[in-house]
Structures are given as C-alpha cells and as structure tokens.
Amino acid sequence: MAKKYNISVEATLEVIGGKWKCVILCHLTHGKMRTSDLKRHMPNITQKMLTQQLRELEQDGIVNRISYNQVPPKVEYELSDYGRTLQSILDSLCAWGEQHIIKQYGDKFAVLEDNVLNH
C-alpha cells in the first residue's frame, strides 16, 4: 500500500527535513564536494551524522556519490538532476533566514559565521 500524506509538504520534509540536510544541499549547490570539504564547512556536524545524511540523500536520489577507483580512495558528492530541482526551495529558505536574522538581530554579520555561503 502506498504511503499517505495529509499535505504534500510532508513528502518534501521527509526527504530534506531535519537540521542538516538543507545545509548540506546548499553547500552542494556550489559543486562537487568531498566529505572532508563538507565537514570543514559544517564544523558542528559529527562525521557520523554527515555520513548518515549523505546516505539518506543518496537513497532518495537527491545527491550522487561519485567513487573514484584510486589509492587513497576518493569520494565526492554532487546534486543529482533531481536534487537540482530543489534550488528554488533552497534559495527561498536562505532568503527567508537572512530576513529573519535581520529582523531578530539587526546585523546579519553579527550572528552569521564567516562562510562561503554568507557572502
């Protein structure tokens, strides 16, 4: 039997909900990244959580895992074509978050980390 949702946003949140998935996706909008690159840009996420979130996003077809047959092993992640369809949602979330920060704190740079996504 197919899963039932009360409203369609539940399906969206099932795939990209949670604390870290949208953050991961925002970073991947800038191109392929290795796990270590994502970890460097997201210092508060544990390695275990990052790996788990990437696996879930891969299972849902949102990201591609690219494994290179070399020594040492190299793995990169990128948005899939399906994942790129989330671009407008991610842009809207970032814009709303910036407006919220300004409303709450006045100066967004007083509370935002120095990060490539904040410039």
All heavy atoms as an XYZ file, in Angstrom:
963
protein
N       0.843     -1.191      0.000
C       0.000      0.000      0.000
C       0.885      1.249      0.000
O       1.867      1.334      0.722
C      -0.906     -0.009      1.236
C      -1.824      1.153      1.314
S      -2.933      0.959      2.732
C      -3.922      2.367      2.507
N       0.541      2.225     -0.808
C       1.299      3.463     -0.913
C       1.139      4.288      0.358
O       0.098      4.256      1.001
C       0.828      4.271     -2.118
N       2.210      5.016      0.670
C       2.174      5.899      1.831
C       1.204      7.038      1.573
O       1.066      7.517      0.450
C       3.571      6.446      2.088
C       3.642      7.291      3.334
C       5.054      7.531      3.755
C       5.024      8.233      5.075
N       6.285      8.217      5.748
N       0.531      7.486      2.628
C      -0.412      8.607      2.524
C       0.140      9.804      3.286
O       0.704      9.669      4.359
C      -1.771      8.222      3.128
C      -2.492      7.133      2.391
C      -3.252      7.728      1.251
C      -4.257      6.724      0.715
N      -5.130      7.280     -0.257
N      -0.038     10.970      2.690
C       0.360     12.230      3.319
C      -0.881     13.094      3.492
O      -1.779     13.071      2.664
C       1.364     12.983      2.440
C       2.653     12.245      2.196
C       2.865     11.540      1.022
C       3.661     12.259      3.147
C       4.055     10.866      0.792
C       4.858     11.595      2.930
C       5.049     10.898      1.754
O       6.226     10.239      1.532
N      -0.909     13.869      4.561
C      -2.005     14.817      4.756
C      -1.888     15.987      3.782
O      -2.869     16.413      3.192
C      -2.035     15.341      6.194
C      -2.487     14.290      7.168
O      -3.448     13.579      6.910
N      -1.777     14.171      8.284
N      -0.662     16.513      3.648
C      -0.391     17.572      2.671
C       0.976     17.288      2.039
O       1.825     16.618      2.619
C      -0.436     18.995      3.289
C       0.563     19.139      4.432
C      -1.849     19.332      3.756
C       0.659     20.554      4.980
N       1.183     17.822      0.851
C       2.380     17.472      0.078
C       3.689     17.934      0.723
O       4.741     17.337      0.483
C       2.264     18.004     -1.345
O       2.053     19.392     -1.335
N       3.645     18.977      1.540
C       4.881     19.438      2.185
C       5.459     18.353      3.095
O       6.672     18.318      3.330
C       4.660     20.775      2.941
C       3.884     20.564      4.232
C       5.981     21.462      3.227
N       4.638     17.448      3.578
C       5.141     16.331      4.389
C       6.107     15.480      3.583
O       7.115     15.010      4.115
C       3.982     15.473      4.898
C       3.103     16.156      5.915
C       1.910     15.290      6.313
O       1.986     14.059      6.219
O       0.889     15.875      6.709
N       5.808     15.270      2.302
C       6.698     14.491      1.438
C       8.032     15.212      1.253
O       9.095     14.592      1.256
C       6.031     14.228      0.094
N       7.965     16.527      1.105
C       9.190     17.329      0.961
C      10.040     17.223      2.213
O      11.247     16.962      2.144
C       8.841     18.811      0.697
O       7.968     18.887     -0.411
C      10.098     19.629      0.459
N       9.414     17.415      3.371
C      10.157     17.384      4.631
C      10.688     15.994      4.952
O      11.721     15.862      5.608
C       9.281     17.910      5.769
C       8.976     19.405      5.681
C       7.997     19.819      6.772
C      10.257     20.224      5.757
N      10.012     14.970      4.466
C      10.502     13.612      4.671
C      11.857     13.424      3.985
O      12.715     12.696      4.465
C       9.490     12.612      4.124
C       9.819     11.173      4.417
C       8.711     10.254      3.983
O       8.550     10.050      2.763
O       8.002      9.749      4.869
N      12.049     14.115      2.871
C      13.293     13.984      2.112
C      14.354     14.981      2.569
O      15.515     14.618      2.732
C      13.020     14.146      0.595
C      14.324     14.122     -0.197
C      12.078     13.072      0.115
N      13.983     16.253      2.797
C      15.002     17.276      3.104
C      14.867     17.868      4.496
O      15.553     18.826      4.824
C      15.010     18.410      2.050
C      13.702     19.202      2.068
C      15.326     17.880      0.672
C      13.756     20.496      1.279
N      13.991     17.305      5.320
C      13.788     17.831      6.664
C      14.949     17.508      7.587
O      15.855     16.757      7.249
N      14.916     18.097      8.753
C      15.973     17.881      9.735
C      16.939     19.048      9.760
O      16.854     19.985      8.971
N      17.861     18.961     10.672
C      18.780     20.076     10.920
C      19.834     20.251      9.828
O      20.243     21.378      9.540
C      19.477     19.846     12.262
C      20.429     20.940     12.676
C      20.985     20.704     14.056
C      21.916     21.832     14.468
N      22.437     21.648     15.820
N      20.275     19.172      9.191
C      21.469     19.249      8.365
C      21.259     19.102      6.866
O      22.094     19.555      6.085
C      22.477     18.195      8.826
C      22.950     18.434     10.213
C      22.653     17.690     11.326
C      23.782     19.496     10.674
N      23.264     18.215     12.424
C      23.962     19.332     12.059
C      24.402     20.575     10.041
C      24.735     20.200     12.818
C      25.157     21.443     10.803
C      25.328     21.252     12.170
N      20.201     18.448      6.425
C      20.089     18.132      5.001
C      20.073     19.370      4.121
O      20.762     19.419      3.103
C      18.870     17.248      4.735
C      19.095     15.819      5.191
C      17.932     14.939      4.841
C      18.178     13.521      5.321
N      17.008     12.661      5.096
N      19.311     20.376      4.479
C      19.286     21.602      3.659
C      20.632     22.300      3.658
O      21.034     22.881      2.643
C      18.182     22.548      4.128
S      16.533     22.023      3.629
N      21.343     22.239      4.774
C      22.670     22.862      4.841
C      23.624     22.132      3.889
O      24.366     22.764      3.123
C      23.213     22.852      6.286
C      24.606     23.471      6.352
C      22.259     23.577      7.225
N      23.584     20.807      3.917
C      24.404     20.009      3.001
C      24.063     20.370      1.562
O      24.950     20.617      0.737
C      24.181     18.502      3.248
C      24.741     18.090      4.610
C      24.805     17.672      2.129
C      24.309     16.706      5.075
N      22.771     20.415      1.259
C      22.338     20.705     -0.105
C      22.771     22.103     -0.551
O      23.174     22.294     -1.701
C      20.824     20.539     -0.228
C      20.326     19.100     -0.034
C      18.808     19.056     -0.008
C      20.884     18.175     -1.099
N      22.692     23.080      0.338
C      23.136     24.435     -0.009
C      24.615     24.444     -0.391
O      25.011     25.095     -1.356
C      22.881     25.397      1.148
S      21.157     25.873      1.311
N      25.424     23.713      0.353
C      26.849     23.638      0.012
C      27.048     22.954     -1.335
O      27.888     23.376     -2.129
C      27.639     22.918      1.103
C      27.861     23.751      2.314
N      28.672     24.868      2.308
C      27.377     23.645      3.574
C      28.675     25.415      3.517
N      27.899     24.691      4.293
N      26.275     21.910     -1.609
C      26.437     21.171     -2.865
C      25.928     21.942     -4.072
O      26.256     21.586     -5.201
C      25.759     19.799     -2.767
C      26.434     18.807     -1.824
C      25.648     17.507     -1.773
C      27.888     18.551     -2.220
N      25.155     23.012     -3.857
C      24.741     23.839     -4.998
C      25.949     24.530     -5.633
O      25.859     25.009     -6.755
C      23.684     24.905     -4.614
O      24.241     25.794     -3.654
C      22.408     24.264     -4.100
N      27.062     24.577     -4.918
C      28.275     25.214     -5.429
C      29.200     24.225     -6.124
O      30.319     24.583     -6.489
C      29.008     25.933     -4.299
C      28.230     27.082     -3.760
N      28.258     28.331     -4.336
C      27.369     27.177     -2.723
C      27.452     29.144     -3.673
N      26.903     28.461     -2.691
N      28.760     22.981     -6.270
C      29.556     21.995     -6.993
C      29.898     20.784     -6.159
O      29.499     20.658     -4.997
N      30.640     19.880     -6.773
C      31.049     18.635     -6.117
C      31.875     18.931     -4.880
O      32.680     19.864     -4.875
C      31.899     17.778     -7.054
C      31.192     17.247     -8.250
C      32.168     16.449     -9.119
C      31.519     16.077    -10.429
N      32.473     15.427    -11.331
N      31.669     18.102     -3.859
C      32.459     18.252     -2.640
C      32.772     16.881     -2.054
O      31.951     15.967     -2.125
C      31.707     19.083     -1.597
C      31.448     20.509     -2.009
S      30.679     21.470     -0.692
C      32.134     22.077      0.124
N      33.935     16.783     -1.460
C      34.299     15.590     -0.700
C      33.688     15.706      0.691
O      33.351     16.802      1.145
C      35.813     15.457     -0.619
C      36.450     15.291     -1.996
C      37.930     15.188     -1.908
N      38.281     13.873     -1.370
C      39.504     13.367     -1.388
N      40.498     14.061     -1.894
N      39.740     12.183     -0.888
N      33.582     14.588      1.354
C      33.043     14.576      2.717
C      33.838     15.516      3.617
O      33.267     16.253      4.415
C      33.056     13.142      3.297
O      32.426     12.262      2.369
C      32.317     13.076      4.612
N      35.163     15.495      3.463
C      36.012     16.351      4.309
C      35.745     17.834      4.041
O      35.809     18.653      4.965
C      37.488     16.024      4.083
O      37.841     16.196      2.722
N      35.423     18.186      2.797
C      35.091     19.582      2.475
C      33.798     19.988      3.171
O      33.711     21.075      3.754
C      34.927     19.776      0.965
C      36.198     19.499      0.194
O      37.287     19.762      0.723
O      36.082     19.006     -0.952
N      32.792     19.114      3.087
C      31.516     19.405      3.751
C      31.724     19.541      5.254
O      31.194     20.456      5.875
C      30.496     18.301      3.452
C      29.924     18.322      2.040
C      29.230     16.998      1.729
C      28.965     19.482      1.874
N      32.514     18.653      5.828
C      32.774     18.692      7.277
C      33.455     20.001      7.658
O      33.146     20.601      8.683
C      33.622     17.482      7.681
C      33.937     17.404      9.151
C      32.727     17.004      9.962
C      33.050     16.794     11.415
N      32.871     17.977     12.238
N      34.375     20.459      6.832
C      35.091     21.715      7.109
C      34.128     22.908      7.083
O      34.234     23.830      7.874
C      36.218     21.901      6.092
C      37.140     23.042      6.386
C      38.405     23.079      5.524
N      38.258     22.714      4.129
C      38.554     21.509      3.604
N      38.993     20.543      4.397
N      38.398     21.269      2.328
N      33.158     22.876      6.162
C      32.174     23.957      6.064
C      31.080     23.853      7.123
O      30.345     24.820      7.347
C      31.524     23.970      4.675
C      32.431     24.434      3.593
N      32.997     25.690      3.568
C      32.879     23.814      2.483
C      33.750     25.815      2.493
N      33.699     24.691      1.814
N      30.972     22.682      7.746
C      29.921     22.442      8.741
C      30.562     21.866     10.005
O      30.370     20.691     10.334
C      28.892     21.451      8.180
C      28.258     21.903      6.896
S      27.362     20.590      6.028
C      26.233     20.029      7.261
N      31.330     22.668     10.739
C      32.117     22.126     11.854
C      31.275     21.552     12.999
O      31.793     20.753     13.787
C      32.949     23.322     12.328
C      32.232     24.524     11.809
C      31.534     24.107     10.562
N      29.998     21.914     13.092
C      29.189     21.427     14.211
C      28.500     20.091     13.950
O      27.864     19.545     14.833
C      28.138     22.466     14.600
C      28.784     23.728     15.152
O      29.824     23.671     15.798
N      28.188     24.867     14.882
N      28.631     19.553     12.748
C      28.035     18.256     12.448
C      29.065     17.167     12.754
O      30.256     17.349     12.496
C      27.560     18.174     10.980
C      26.691     16.932     10.758
C      28.715     18.202     10.014
C      26.020     16.876      9.388
N      28.606     16.062     13.318
C      29.526     14.950     13.558
C      29.749     14.191     12.258
O      28.918     14.222     11.347
C      28.974     13.979     14.615
O      27.777     13.364     14.101
C      28.676     14.695     15.936
N      30.861     13.500     12.179
C      31.156     12.704     10.989
C      30.076     11.649     10.766
O      29.644     11.410      9.636
C      32.533     12.028     11.130
C      32.979     11.307      9.881
C      33.185     12.245      8.709
O      33.824     13.279      8.843
N      32.643     11.889      7.552
N      29.615     11.032     11.848
C      28.575     10.010     11.753
C      27.284     10.586     11.172
O      26.654      9.993     10.288
C      28.308      9.405     13.137
C      27.233      8.357     13.153
C      26.988      7.828     14.558
C      25.830      6.854     14.546
N      25.439      6.435     15.884
N      26.884     11.754     11.652
C      25.651     12.389     11.178
C      25.787     12.812      9.716
O      24.864     12.632      8.916
C      25.295     13.586     12.051
C      24.029     14.302     11.624
S      22.538     13.271     11.604
C      22.272     13.006     13.338
N      26.943     13.368      9.348
C      27.169     13.779      7.971
C      27.059     12.573      7.031
O      26.369     12.630      6.008
C      28.544     14.444      7.828
C      28.950     14.874      6.415
C      27.947     15.848      5.816
C      30.346     15.482      6.447
N      27.704     11.485      7.402
C      27.650     10.270      6.591
C      26.225      9.759      6.468
O      25.772      9.395      5.370
C      28.562      9.188      7.204
O      29.901      9.692      7.254
C      28.531      7.913      6.397
N      25.499      9.746      7.572
C      24.110      9.272      7.568
C      23.229     10.142      6.676
O      22.443      9.634      5.879
C      23.561      9.270      8.998
C      22.107      8.861      9.099
C      21.580      8.989     10.525
O      22.318      8.892     11.492
N      20.289      9.228     10.647
N      23.372     11.455      6.788
C      22.552     12.367      5.996
C      22.866     12.238      4.507
O      21.966     12.237      3.667
C      22.758     13.811      6.456
C      22.386     14.070      7.912
C      20.904     13.905      8.176
O      20.116     14.781      7.874
N      20.526     12.779      8.733
N      24.152     12.101      4.165
C      24.543     11.920      2.764
C      23.979     10.615      2.208
O      23.502     10.576      1.076
C      26.064     11.956      2.630
C      26.701     13.339      2.753
C      28.213     13.227      2.923
C      26.356     14.215      1.551
N      24.011      9.556      2.998
C      23.449      8.272      2.551
C      21.956      8.387      2.282
O      21.444      7.867      1.288
C      23.701      7.185      3.593
C      25.097      6.640      3.573
C      25.247      5.461      4.503
N      26.638      5.052      4.572
C      27.259      4.678      5.672
N      26.611      4.622      6.823
N      28.525      4.323      5.629
N      21.242      9.058      3.189
C      19.801      9.222      3.007
C      19.492     10.056      1.767
O      18.581      9.723      0.999
C      19.174      9.851      4.250
C      19.149      8.919      5.452
C      18.628      9.582      6.723
O      18.083     10.704      6.655
O      18.776      8.964      7.808
N      20.245     11.126      1.570
C      20.038     11.959      0.388
C      20.360     11.185     -0.892
O      19.686     11.339     -1.912
C      20.893     13.233      0.474
C      20.427     14.260      1.515
C      21.517     15.296      1.779
C      19.130     14.927      1.077
N      21.360     10.328     -0.826
C      21.693      9.491     -1.976
C      20.569      8.474     -2.244
O      20.151      8.294     -3.396
C      23.015      8.763     -1.727
C      23.450      7.892     -2.884
C      24.690      7.071     -2.585
O      25.140      7.014     -1.424
O      25.199      6.453     -3.544
N      20.065      7.851     -1.192
C      18.977      6.874     -1.343
C      17.727      7.519     -1.934
O      16.997      6.885     -2.692
C      18.647      6.224     -0.005
C      19.693      5.254      0.475
C      19.479      4.815      1.914
O      18.609      5.315      2.619
N      20.297      3.865      2.358
N      17.496      8.783     -1.607
C      16.324      9.491     -2.118
C      16.557     10.084     -3.512
O      15.679     10.744     -4.069
C      15.897     10.595     -1.145
C      15.256     10.025      0.112
O      14.566      8.984      0.027
O      15.437     10.636      1.188
N      17.757      9.882     -4.061
C      18.049     10.357     -5.402
C      18.357     11.841     -5.487
O      18.356     12.421     -6.572
N      18.644     12.469     -4.342
C      18.901     13.905     -4.302
C      20.369     14.219     -4.582
O      20.691     15.245     -5.170
C      18.489     14.503     -2.929
C      17.026     14.176     -2.619
C      18.753     15.995     -2.868
C      16.030     14.724     -3.616
N      21.269     13.355     -4.142
C      22.697     13.543     -4.414
C      23.253     12.297     -5.093
O      22.737     11.187     -4.925
C      23.528     13.860     -3.143
C      23.061     15.123     -2.467
C      23.560     12.711     -2.180
N      24.309     12.513     -5.852
C      25.074     11.425     -6.455
C      26.358     11.259     -5.667
O      27.008     12.255     -5.316
C      25.443     11.735     -7.909
C      24.232     11.826     -8.806
O      23.263     11.100     -8.636
N      24.288     12.738     -9.767
N      26.716     10.009     -5.400
C      28.001      9.673     -4.780
C      28.913      9.192     -5.892
O      28.602      8.232     -6.585
C      27.804      8.587     -3.731
C      29.050      8.203     -2.990
C      28.723      7.085     -1.989
N      29.829      6.802     -1.124
C      30.798      5.915     -1.390
N      30.765      5.239     -2.525
N      31.773      5.711     -0.534
N      30.035      9.870     -6.049
C      30.988      9.529     -7.098
C      32.233      8.950     -6.430
O      32.918      9.634     -5.677
C      31.369     10.764     -7.930
C      30.106     11.430     -8.479
C      32.332     10.397     -9.040
C      30.309     12.866     -8.855
N      32.473      7.681     -6.695
C      33.614      6.989     -6.104
C      34.677      6.780     -7.170
O      34.400      6.217     -8.230
C      33.149      5.644     -5.532
O      34.208      4.999     -4.881
N      35.887      7.249     -6.903
C      36.991      7.126     -7.843
C      37.841      5.921     -7.447
O      38.166      5.738     -6.269
C      37.847      8.396     -7.837
C      37.078      9.614     -8.282
C      36.418     10.425     -7.356
C      37.006      9.967     -9.618
C      35.707     11.541     -7.762
C      36.305     11.089    -10.037
C      35.651     11.866     -9.096
O      34.950     12.963     -9.498
N      38.197      5.115     -8.418
C      38.986      3.922     -8.166
C      40.462      4.303     -8.146
O      41.155      4.225     -9.148
C      38.705      2.876     -9.255
C      39.332      1.537     -8.923
O      39.712      1.289     -7.791
N      39.454      0.684     -9.929
N      40.901      4.770     -6.980
C      42.282      5.202     -6.833
C      42.731      4.976     -5.397
O      41.931      4.697     -4.520
C      42.433      6.678     -7.212
C      41.716      7.639     -6.263
C      41.852      9.089     -6.698
O      41.615      9.407     -7.840
N      42.241      9.944     -5.767
N      44.031      5.116     -5.186
C      44.607      4.997     -3.855
C      45.284      6.321     -3.550
O      46.122      6.770     -4.334
C      45.619      3.831     -3.784
C      46.267      3.755     -2.413
C      44.936      2.519     -4.126
N      44.964      6.993     -2.423
C      43.896      6.623     -1.486
C      42.513      6.816     -2.115
O      42.372      7.577     -3.093
C      44.104      7.580     -0.311
C      44.774      8.769     -0.909
C      45.614      8.245     -2.055
N      41.496      6.158     -1.557
C      40.143      6.268     -2.115
C      39.660      7.717     -2.113
O      39.986      8.489     -1.221
C      39.287      5.418     -1.175
C      40.233      4.604     -0.380
C      41.551      5.316     -0.381
N      38.899      8.058     -3.136
C      38.351      9.411     -3.235
C      36.859      9.301     -3.546
O      36.460      8.592     -4.464
C      39.059     10.189     -4.343
C      38.544     11.597     -4.548
C      39.289     12.290     -5.679
C      38.693     13.663     -5.963
N      39.360     14.323     -7.095
N      36.052     10.003     -2.761
C      34.604     10.031     -2.963
C      34.158     11.480     -2.971
O      34.589     12.279     -2.136
C      33.860      9.252     -1.851
C      32.361      9.397     -1.991
C      34.253      7.788     -1.863
N      33.329     11.832     -3.931
C      32.746     13.165     -3.998
C      31.228     13.037     -4.054
O      30.699     12.017     -4.489
C      33.218     13.917     -5.247
C      34.670     14.296     -5.224
C      35.080     15.064     -6.461
O      34.625     14.716     -7.577
O      35.866     16.010     -6.313
N      30.574     14.113     -3.635
C      29.117     14.192     -3.700
C      28.739     15.395     -4.536
O      29.414     16.417     -4.508
C      28.511     14.318     -2.299
C      28.680     13.061     -1.487
C      29.800     12.857     -0.703
C      27.719     12.057     -1.537
C      29.966     11.693      0.028
C      27.875     10.884     -0.809
C      28.998     10.713     -0.038
O      29.151      9.552      0.673
N      27.649     15.245     -5.286
C      27.114     16.341     -6.073
C      25.599     16.223     -6.092
O      25.047     15.141     -5.842
C      27.645     16.299     -7.509
C      27.149     15.095     -8.292
C      27.648     15.043     -9.729
O      28.380     15.958    -10.143
O      27.290     14.069    -10.408
N      24.939     17.333     -6.379
C      23.497     17.278     -6.555
C      23.179     16.486     -7.818
O      23.838     16.662     -8.843
C      22.909     18.682     -6.685
C      22.875     19.556     -5.442
C      22.299     20.921     -5.797
C      22.057     18.904     -4.349
N      22.192     15.633     -7.725
C      21.706     14.943     -8.919
C      20.831     15.915     -9.710
O      20.517     17.016     -9.231
C      20.879     13.716     -8.511
O      19.695     14.146     -7.852
N      20.428     15.516    -10.893
C      19.494     16.353    -11.653
C      18.220     16.570    -10.839
O      17.682     17.678    -10.788
C      19.144     15.704    -12.996
C      20.313     15.731    -13.973
O      21.242     16.549    -13.780
O      20.297     14.930    -14.922
N      17.757     15.515    -10.194
C      16.561     15.610     -9.340
C      16.824     16.547     -8.163
O      15.972     17.370     -7.809
C      16.174     14.213     -8.868
C      14.873     14.126     -8.118
C      13.712     14.721     -8.592
C      14.802     13.415     -6.920
C      12.516     14.618     -7.907
C      13.606     13.309     -6.230
C      12.471     13.914     -6.722
O      11.294     13.813     -6.033
N      18.004     16.464     -7.574
C      18.365     17.337     -6.457
C      18.418     18.800     -6.853
O      18.070     19.685     -6.070
N      18.841     19.062     -8.103
C      18.893     20.449     -8.572
C      17.507     21.076     -8.679
O      17.374     22.295     -8.685
C      19.641     20.535     -9.905
C      21.150     20.523     -9.718
C      21.895     20.895    -10.983
N      22.112     19.794    -11.913
C      22.958     18.799    -11.721
N      23.678     18.755    -10.612
N      23.099     17.842    -12.612
N      16.463     20.253     -8.724
C      15.106     20.813     -8.749
C      14.742     21.461     -7.421
O      13.742     22.167     -7.336
C      14.045     19.743     -9.109
O      13.981     18.753     -8.066
C      14.351     19.075    -10.443
N      15.552     21.256     -6.390
C      15.331     21.879     -5.080
C      15.939     23.276     -4.984
O      15.782     23.949     -3.969
C      15.915     21.002     -3.969
C      15.230     19.669     -3.737
C      16.109     18.763     -2.882
C      13.882     19.891     -3.079
N      16.643     23.729     -6.021
C      17.367     25.008     -5.975
C      16.482     26.167     -5.524
O      16.866     26.949     -4.659
C      17.985     25.317     -7.341
C      18.830     26.580     -7.350
C      20.144     26.404     -6.636
O      20.880     25.483     -6.926
N      20.445     27.280     -5.700
N      15.290     26.292     -6.094
C      14.431     27.431     -5.739
C      13.974     27.341     -4.286
O      13.848     28.363     -3.600
C      13.236     27.532     -6.684
O      12.417     26.389     -6.575
N      13.754     26.146     -3.799
C      13.367     25.963     -2.391
C      14.522     26.387     -1.487
O      14.326     27.118     -0.507
C      12.978     24.499     -2.099
C      11.702     24.134     -2.849
C      12.835     24.239     -0.607
C      11.358     22.660     -2.806
N      15.719     25.937     -1.806
C      16.892     26.284     -1.004
C      17.150     27.781     -1.026
O      17.455     28.385      0.009
C      18.115     25.513     -1.504
C      18.029     23.986     -1.388
C      19.180     23.338     -2.143
C      17.990     23.550      0.057
N      17.020     28.401     -2.199
C      17.204     29.851     -2.304
C      16.184     30.589     -1.435
O      16.528     31.557     -0.750
C      17.066     30.311     -3.756
C      18.218     29.863     -4.643
O      19.269     29.456     -4.114
O      18.043     29.907     -5.881
N      14.937     30.128     -1.468
C      13.883     30.751     -0.656
C      14.156     30.592      0.831
O      13.961     31.530      1.610
C      12.519     30.158     -0.995
O      12.147     30.494     -2.310
N      14.621     29.418      1.243
C      14.940     29.197      2.654
C      16.075     30.113      3.107
O      16.016     30.689      4.204
C      15.312     27.733      2.899
C      14.172     26.731      2.892
C      14.722     25.301      2.896
C      13.240     26.943      4.083
N      17.088     30.264      2.268
C      18.204     31.149      2.613
C      17.752     32.602      2.714
O      18.126     33.319      3.648
C      19.326     31.021      1.586
S      20.228     29.474      1.702
N      16.949     33.031      1.766
C      16.470     34.419      1.771
C      15.602     34.681      2.994
O      15.748     35.719      3.653
C      15.686     34.710      0.491
N      14.711     33.750      3.323
C      13.857     33.932      4.492
C      14.693     33.946      5.761
O      14.476     34.774      6.649
C      12.793     32.833      4.584
C      11.806     33.128      5.665
C      10.642     33.813      5.532
C      11.905     32.769      7.057
N      10.010     33.906      6.750
C      10.766     33.275      7.705
C      12.842     32.079      7.809
C      10.542     33.104      9.065
C      12.631     31.912      9.173
C      11.481     32.422      9.783
N      15.670     33.064      5.847
C      16.543     33.016      7.030
C      17.307     34.304      7.220
O      17.448     34.809      8.341
N      17.783     34.878      6.117
C      18.507     36.148      6.196
C      17.584     37.261      6.690
O      17.959     38.060      7.557
C      19.088     36.502      4.828
C      19.997     37.700      4.857
C      20.712     37.904      3.532
O      21.346     36.958      3.043
O      20.628     39.030      3.015
N      16.366     37.325      6.171
C      15.396     38.329      6.625
C      15.062     38.137      8.104
O      14.941     39.113      8.852
C      14.116     38.244      5.791
C      14.285     38.691      4.367
C      13.062     38.408      3.509
O      12.063     37.880      3.978
N      13.143     38.749      2.239
N      14.931     36.889      8.510
C      14.615     36.592      9.915
C      15.752     37.040     10.835
O      15.512     37.645     11.879
C      14.341     35.098     10.085
C      14.135     34.689     11.499
N      13.004     35.037     12.203
C      14.907     33.980     12.348
C      13.092     34.549     13.430
N      14.234     33.910     13.543
N      16.991     36.755     10.419
C      18.146     37.157     11.223
C      18.189     38.677     11.355
O      18.403     39.220     12.447
C      19.456     36.613     10.613
C      19.532     35.102     10.833
C      20.673     37.319     11.193
C      20.655     34.425     10.078
N      17.968     39.387     10.263
C      17.985     40.859     10.294
C      16.870     41.371     11.205
O      17.086     42.286     12.007
C      17.878     41.441      8.873
C      19.166     41.132      8.096
C      17.605     42.934      8.897
C      19.080     41.385      6.604
N      15.692     40.776     11.120
C      14.565     41.188     11.971
C      14.872     40.960     13.447
O      14.583     41.803     14.300
C      13.311     40.419     11.574
C      12.089     40.776     12.390
C      10.871     39.977     11.939
C       9.672     40.439     12.726
N       8.981     39.384     13.384
N      15.466     39.828     13.752
C      15.744     39.463     15.148
C      16.965     40.178     15.722
O      16.980     40.538     16.890
C      15.962     37.951     15.264
C      14.723     37.117     15.049
C      13.699     37.315     16.143
O      12.609     37.805     15.894
N      14.035     36.944     17.351
N      18.030     40.312     14.907
C      19.320     40.763     15.424
C      19.828     42.060     14.811
O      20.824     42.608     15.273
C      20.374     39.671     15.228
C      19.990     38.359     15.848
C      19.476     37.323     15.066
C      20.101     38.147     17.217
C      19.111     36.112     15.625
C      19.737     36.946     17.786
C      19.239     35.930     16.978
O      18.869     34.741     17.540
N      19.187     42.529     13.758
C      19.628     43.765     13.122
C      20.728     43.543     12.107
O      20.524     43.731     10.929
N      21.873     43.109     12.550
C      23.030     42.932     11.688
C      23.260     41.444     11.460
O      23.612     40.721     12.387
C      24.261     43.569     12.337
C      25.530     43.383     11.530
O      25.442     42.970     10.352
O      26.616     43.634     12.077
N      23.074     40.991     10.225
C      23.222     39.564      9.958
C      24.645     39.077     10.183
O      24.869     37.945     10.595
C      22.750     39.212      8.548
C      23.619     39.719      7.435
C      23.088     39.273      6.089
C      24.011     39.718      4.983
N      23.582     39.256      3.689
N      25.621     39.936      9.944
C      27.007     39.502     10.101
C      27.414     39.372     11.571
O      28.444     38.793     11.876
C      27.949     40.426      9.337
C      27.726     40.353      7.856
C      27.123     41.408      7.187
C      28.079     39.224      7.134
C      26.898     41.336      5.816
C      27.854     39.145      5.768
C      27.261     40.204      5.107
N      26.607     39.888     12.474
C      26.886     39.730     13.897
C      26.597     38.306     14.360
O      27.161     37.853     15.360
C      26.052     40.721     14.718
N      25.727     37.590     13.634
C      25.359     36.239     14.062
C      25.707     35.150     13.045
O      25.704     33.974     13.387
C      23.855     36.145     14.419
C      23.543     36.992     15.636
C      22.983     36.528     13.270
N      26.001     35.541     11.800
C      26.366     34.540     10.795
C      27.864     34.270     10.833
O      28.670     35.187     10.925
C      25.967     35.024      9.392
C      24.516     34.915      9.002
C      24.288     35.547      7.637
C      24.033     33.493      9.023
N      28.213     32.988     10.725
C      29.618     32.601     10.652
C      30.226     33.112      9.355
O      29.522     33.357      8.378
C      29.749     31.074     10.694
C      29.298     30.440     11.991
C      30.267     30.668     13.126
O      31.462     30.916     12.864
O      29.828     30.620     14.289
N      31.533     33.260      9.350
C      32.231     33.621      8.124
C      32.297     32.368      7.264
O      33.090     31.465      7.498
C      33.639     34.128      8.447
C      34.374     34.601      7.212
O      33.698     34.939      6.220
O      35.616     34.610      7.233
N      31.408     32.297      6.284
C      31.238     31.092      5.492
C      31.030     31.503      4.046
O      30.426     32.540      3.773
C      30.016     30.332      6.041
C      29.804     29.002      5.392
O      29.554     28.914      4.201
N      29.872     27.967      6.191
N      31.455     30.679      3.121
C      31.336     30.985      1.696
C      29.884     31.253      1.295
O      29.608     32.053      0.412
C      31.950     29.870      0.838
C      31.193     28.564      0.966
C      32.049     30.289     -0.610
N      28.917     30.630      1.950
C      27.524     30.816      1.608
C      26.947     32.131      2.124
O      25.868     32.539      1.730
C      26.673     29.663      2.145
C      26.959     28.283      1.559
C      26.068     27.238      2.204
C      26.807     28.275      0.061
N      27.656     32.809      3.000
C      27.152     34.032      3.604
C      27.699     35.291      2.932
O      27.505     36.391      3.436
C      27.469     34.057      5.097
C      26.731     32.971      5.823
O      25.650     32.581      5.442
N      27.339     32.456      6.887
N      28.392     35.155      1.831
C      28.959     36.337      1.146
C      28.152     36.666     -0.069
O      27.470     35.919     -0.641
C      30.406     36.095      0.779
C      31.280     35.907      1.970
N      31.662     36.946      2.779
C      31.831     34.794      2.514
C      32.433     36.483      3.755
N      32.536     35.178      3.614
